[in-house]
C-alpha cells in the first residue's frame, strides 16, 4: 500500500483488490451547501468460492446479502459487480432529511 495511505484505493494505485477484503465505501453528494452529508458503510469483495462458502455456512446471512444486493441494483439502480457484497442493510442508504436543511437539528 502507498506509504501513509490507509486504503488500497488511490489515484494510479497498483494495489490488487482480492476476495475476502472488507472495504468502507463512502457516497458523498457533491452539492454546494451540504458538506458533511454522506453514506458510509462496509462491503466485502467475494469471489464465487467465498460466496458459496458464505451461502453454505450462513444461509440467513446470505439471504440478507442477496436481498440488499437486489435492492441496490433494482431499486437504487446502482451497478454492482457480482463480487461486491453489502455487509449491512444500509449500504447506499442516505436519509432524505440530511439533504433538507430545514429539517435538520440546529444548535
C-alpha positions as CSV (number, residue, x, y, z in Angstrom):
1,X,0.0,0.0,0.0
2,X,1.0,3.6,-0.6
3,X,3.0,4.9,2.3
4,X,0.7,6.8,4.6
5,X,-2.5,5.6,2.9
6,X,-4.9,3.5,4.9
7,X,-6.6,2.4,1.7
8,X,-5.5,0.4,-1.4
9,X,-7.7,2.8,-3.5
10,X,-5.9,5.9,-4.6
11,X,-5.0,7.6,-7.9
12,X,-2.8,5.4,-10.0
13,X,-2.8,2.6,-7.4
14,X,-1.1,-0.7,-8.4
15,X,-2.6,-2.5,-5.4
16,X,-4.6,-5.7,-6.0
17,X,-8.1,-5.9,-4.5
18,X,-8.7,-9.5,-3.5
19,X,-11.6,-11.7,-2.5
20,X,-12.0,-11.6,1.3
21,X,-11.2,-7.9,1.6
22,X,-13.5,-5.7,3.5
23,X,-13.7,-2.1,2.4
24,X,-15.6,1.0,3.5
25,X,-17.5,2.8,0.8
26,X,-18.5,6.5,1.0
27,X,-21.2,8.1,-1.0
28,X,-20.7,11.8,-0.7
29,X,-23.1,14.1,-2.6
30,X,-21.3,17.0,-4.2
31,X,-23.9,19.6,-3.7
32,X,-22.9,23.1,-2.6
33,X,-24.0,23.8,1.0
34,X,-24.3,20.2,2.0
35,X,-20.9,19.4,3.4
36,X,-20.8,16.6,5.9
37,X,-23.7,14.7,4.3
38,X,-22.6,11.2,3.4
39,X,-23.5,7.5,3.5
40,X,-20.6,5.3,4.8
41,X,-20.9,1.5,5.0
42,X,-18.9,-1.6,4.6
43,X,-18.8,-4.0,1.7
44,X,-16.7,-7.2,1.1
45,X,-15.1,-8.5,-2.1
46,X,-16.1,-12.2,-2.5
47,X,-15.3,-14.4,-5.4
48,X,-17.6,-17.3,-6.3
49,X,-15.9,-19.7,-4.0
50,X,-16.2,-17.3,-1.0
51,X,-19.8,-16.5,-1.8
52,X,-20.6,-20.3,-2.0
53,X,-18.9,-20.8,1.4
54,X,-20.9,-18.0,3.0
55,X,-24.1,-19.3,1.5
56,X,-23.5,-22.8,2.8
57,X,-22.2,-21.8,6.3
58,X,-24.5,-18.8,6.9
59,X,-27.7,-19.2,4.8
60,X,-29.6,-16.5,6.7
61,X,-26.8,-14.0,6.3
62,X,-26.6,-14.9,2.6
63,X,-30.3,-14.3,2.2
64,X,-29.9,-10.8,3.6
65,X,-26.9,-10.1,1.3
66,X,-28.9,-11.2,-1.7
67,X,-31.9,-9.1,-0.7
68,X,-29.8,-6.0,-0.2
69,X,-27.8,-6.5,-3.4
70,X,-31.1,-6.9,-5.3
71,X,-32.4,-3.6,-3.8
72,X,-29.2,-1.8,-4.6
73,X,-29.3,-3.0,-8.2
74,X,-33.0,-2.9,-9.0
75,X,-34.4,0.0,-6.8
76,X,-31.4,2.3,-6.5
77,X,-30.1,1.5,-10.0
78,X,-26.5,1.2,-8.8
79,X,-24.3,-1.0,-11.0
80,X,-22.8,-3.5,-8.5
81,X,-20.3,-6.2,-9.6
82,X,-21.2,-9.8,-8.6
83,X,-18.0,-9.8,-6.4
84,X,-19.2,-7.0,-4.2
85,X,-21.4,-8.0,-1.3
86,X,-23.0,-5.5,1.0
87,X,-22.4,-6.2,4.7
88,X,-25.4,-4.3,6.1
89,X,-28.8,-3.2,5.1
90,X,-27.8,0.4,5.0
91,X,-25.2,0.2,2.2
92,X,-26.0,3.1,-0.2
93,X,-28.7,4.4,2.2
94,X,-28.8,8.2,2.7
95,X,-31.7,9.6,4.7
96,X,-33.5,12.3,2.7
97,X,-33.8,14.6,5.7
98,X,-30.0,15.0,5.6
99,X,-30.5,16.9,2.3
100,X,-33.3,19.0,3.7
101,X,-31.6,21.7,5.8
102,X,-34.9,23.0,7.2
103,X,-35.5,19.6,8.9
104,X,-32.0,19.3,10.5
105,X,-31.3,19.9,14.1
106,X,-29.6,23.2,14.9
107,X,-27.7,24.4,18.0
